[in-house]
Amino acid sequence: MVWDKTRLEQLRAEFADANGGEIFDEKFRKVAEKIISKKGTRLAPYAGIPTFLSAPYMQVAADDPDFGNLQVAITGIPMDLGVTNRPGSRFGPRALRAIERIGPYNHVLGTAPVFDLRVADIGDVSFQSRYRLELSHDDIEKRIAQIVDAGVAPLSVGGDHSISHPILKVVGRQQPVGLIHIDAHCDTSGAFDQTKFHHGGPFRNAVLDGVLDPTRTIQIGIRGSAEYLWEFSYASGMTVIHAEDISGMGIAAVIAKAKSIVGDGPTYLSFDVDSLDPSFAPGTGTPEVGGLTTREVIELIRGLKGINLVGGDVVEVAPQYDATTNTAHAAAQVLFEILSLMVFSPSIGKR
């Protein structure tokens, strides 16, 4: 293309007086029409009542709930009674809601998921007790069952990783699901201190409950000094990819491996923010150095486009350990990426 005054005049004629809503490229215009008003403006990211990913808020009763025509319900699970180290992930849902400027357009996957799906933030799980771990799991299972029974896909924000067990008890009750698990830890250890329901054991519990298929489970980013606790992952047939192996494999190979493991069957995606290196996400209860970068995680998740996703969660954000809010920002971005995947899930897109 030759740059000259004629070309400059053409650009001035087309763009000089155009407002933000006047998009001439057909591809971009289709996106803008969903997001930008006819007056050429869109919702200010710092205004209004915060919700997950600025999705509409939908109040849903705890008993006899009505989910309308939702395809995806995003729910907060502010519970961290299962932590083994630093507490505080009960504040995770509030922290993620407060993060602004996530989305609305995913330029790699080509979707604006809050606009392309019927999705809402339905608030937080209501707990009977702030002190009793097992009772809190019962409350989580009840709420997720209401969502799934309504034909809606659950997308949850924790909370500690023990919340994944009651969720899987619901999404896998008809057929054991596969799992893509991105974490620093396998979370397949046994009981400690008189309970097996802590955040280090949800996936062992889920397999033994018959709701998670270990042969269709892949755990990515594993590292740290707790490797001796994860024998169940290997004994049950799970695939484990350690963080130190990812550089040699490459993200494309990890994506291909994950897709081959889960296949076309129903699959759940669980993301623990401690999968990220603490330089990116210090605000978590069990940080482990040597982790993934934010760019690696985003590339990995986007590469999963097309899997049969039936639910997901983002867990272990403890915002008080990160004055920069970077941990919550990274986790909110991952939440957005998982919601973007849901646009292309065979189980969700046809609802």
N, C-alpha and C positions, 0 to 999 in steps of 0.2 A: 504494500500500500504506500503510495506517495503522499507525503505530507506537504500540503500547500494551502494557499489562502482559500481556494475553492472548497477543499475538504473542511477547513475551519468554518466556513460559512454554512456548510451543510450541517455540521454538528451544532452550531448556534441555532439554526432554524429548528432543529429537532429537539434539542435539549435545554436551551437557555431558559425558557419559561415553563418547563415541565415541573410538576410537583412530584412528591415522592411516590405517589400512586400511579403515575403515568410511566409504565414500563413498556417498551416497544418490542423487546425480544419476547417471542411467544412463550418460550419455556419459563422465563422469569415472570412474565405477566400472569401466568396461571397461578403462580405462587403468591404474587402480590395481591391478586384479587381476593384471596382468602384472608389476608392479613391486614391490608391497608384500606382505610375507609375511602369513600369517594371524595372526601375533602383532602385526601393526601396525608393522612396521619394514621398512627396506630397507637395502641395502648402504651403509655409510658411505663418502662420496666420498674420504676421506683414508686409508682402510684397504686392505690387500691389496697385491698386486703390480700396478703401473700398466700399463694397456694402452690402446690407442687407444679413446677414447670409452667406456671401461670394458667393452668387448666381451670375450667369452670369449677366452682365449688358446688357440690350437691349434697345437701343434708339428707342422710339416710338413717332412719330410725334403727335403734339397736334391736328392737323386737318388731316383727312383721314388716321388714324393710321393703321398700320399693326402689329398684334400681333403674326404672324406666327402660329406655332402649340402649343403655350403655353397652359398649363392647369391652372397655377396660375401666376398672376402678382402681385408682391409686389410693392407698390407705397408709396412714402412719401407724407404727407399732412402737410407742415410746416405752420400752421395757428393757432393762439391762440387769436383771437379777441373776443372769447366768454367766457373768464375766468372771474370769480367773485372775485378772490383773486390775487395770485401772477402770473404774466405773465411769459412766457419763454418757453412754450412747443412747440413753433415754431422751437426751436432748437432740438427737440426730434429726428426727422429722421436722422439728421446729427450725433447725439450722438450714435444712435443705429448702424449706419453704421460703426462707428469707433471702436466698440467693437470687439475684436478678440477672437478666440477660442470658438465659439459657434458651437456645432456640430463638425463634420458632422453626427455622428452616434447617434441615440437615442436607447440606449441599452434596455430600457423597452418596447418601442413599436416595436423594431426590424426593424427600417428603417433609411436610410440616405436620408431624404426627398429632399434635393437639387439634389440628383442623381436619386431618384426614381420617381420624378415628372418632367415634363417639366415646369420649373419655372425660372423667371428672375426678377431682379430689373429693373423696367422700369423708374426710376427717380421719380421726384416730380410733383405734380399737378402744372400747371402753372396758377398763379392768375392774374386777370386783375388789381386788386388793393390790396395794402397791408393794406388799411384802412377800407374797407367796408365789414362787416360781411356777410350780406345777399348775396352780389355779390360773395363772396368767396364760399358760399354754392352752388351757381349756378355753379361755376367752378368745384367744387368737383363732383356734380351730373353729369355734362357733361362727366368728365373723367371716372367715374365709369360706366356710361352708355356705353361708348365706350368699356370698358373691358368686361362687361357682354354681350353686343350685339355680341361680337366676340366669345362668348362661353367660356370665361375664368373666373375663380374665382378670386375675388379681395381680397387681404390681405393688409391692410393699416396700416401705422404708422403715428400717429399724433404727434403734434397737440393736441388741446383740444377736449373734448368729444362731442362738438357740431357737429363734423364732421360725427358722426354716423348717424345723421338724413338724410342728403342728400344721404349717402350710402344706407341706408335702403329704401329710396324712389325708388331706382333702383332695389335692389335685391328682394324687396317685391312687385314690381308693378304688376306682373302676379298673384301672390298668396301671401297673408300675411305670413311672415316667423315667426318661433319661435326664441327665443333669450335666450342664456345663457350669463348673464351679471355679471361679477365679478368686484366689486367696493365697495368703502366705502359709496357711495351715490346712491340713486335710480335714480336720474336725471329725475324725472317726475314732476318737479314743473312748475308753470305757468310763465307768462311774468314778467320781471323786467326791469325797466328803458327803457321802450318803445320798448322792443323786446322780443319775445318768443324763439329766436334762440340761446340763450346762452347755455353754457355747462351743466347747471342744468336741462335742459328740453327736450333733444333729444328724449327720449323714449315716453313721453306724445305726442309730436308732431307726432312721427311715428305711434302711435296707432290711433290718430285722422285723420291722412292721409290715414288710411286703409291699411298700408303696414306692420304692426307688429301686430301679434296675441297675446294679453295680456294673454290669457288662456294658451298659450304655451311659456310663458316667466317666467324665474326664475332669481332672483337677489340675489347674494351670497356675503356675507361679509359686509353687510350694518351696519353702526354704526354712532356714533357722534351726534351732537346737532341739526342737520337739519331734524330729523325724522318728525317733524310737517309739513314739506313741501311735504311729499311723499304720501298724501292721494290718489292721482290718481292711484298709484300702487295697492292699496287695492281695490279701487272702480272699477277698470277695470278688476280685477281678476288675477293680477300677483301674483306669489309666491315669498315671501321675506324671506330669511334666514339671520338673523342677525349674526354678527361676534361672539357675545357672546354665541350663541346657537351651534356653530360648534364644540366646544370641547365636549359637551355632546352628540351630534349626532354622531360625527366621520365622517371623510372624506368619507368613504365608503357609509355611509347613504346619504350624500349630493350628491354624484355621482349618486346613485340609484334614488334619488328624481329628479335630473336634467334630467336624461334619461327618467323617466316616464312622466315628464312634456312636454318635446319637442317631444317625440315619434319618429316616422320614418319620419316626415315631414321635409321640408327644414328649416335649422336652421342657425342662425348667432351667432358668438361668439365675444363679446366685452369685452376687458380687460382694466380696468383703473389701472394704476400702484399705485394709492393711496389705492387700496384694500390691498396692503401690509402694514404692520406696518412701521412707519417711521424709526424704527431702521434698517430696511432692505432697505427702499427706501425713503430717505428724499427729494430727488429731484423731487418734484411735487408741484403743486399750492395750493392744499387743503389737506394737510396731516391730518390724523386722527389716534390718538393712539389706541392701542387695536386691530390691524389688523392681517391679515394672515401672516404666515411665507412663505418664498420662497419654502420650502419643501412642505408645505400644498398646495400651489397653483399648483406646478408642479404635485403633486400626483392627485389633482383634475382634471387638464386638461388631463393628461394621461388616467385617468379613463373614459374619454368621447370617447374613441376609438370606431369607428363604427357609430357615429351619422352622420346624413345627413347634413354635413357642406357645406354651399354655400358661405361663406365669413367670414371675421373676421377683427378685428382691435386691435391695442395696442396703448393706448393714455396716454396723460398727463405727459410724461417725460419732466421735466424742469431741464436740467442737471446743470445749473449754481448754483443750491442750493445744490449740492452734489459734493464736491471736490474729493471724493473717486472713482467716476464713478460707484458705486455699483447699483444705481438706473437704469442707462442705461444698465448695465450688466444683471440685473434681468429681465428687459423688453425685452432685446434681447433674453434671454433664453425662455421667454414666447412666443415670436414670433416664435422661433424654434419649440416649443411644438405645437403651433397651426398649423404650416405648416406640422408637423409630422402627426397630426390628418387628414389633408387633403388627405394624401396618402390613407387612409382607408374610405374616404367619398364616398358613392355610387354615388353622383352627380359628383364627380371629377374624381374618379378612372377610370370611363368608358369613359372619354373623349379622 
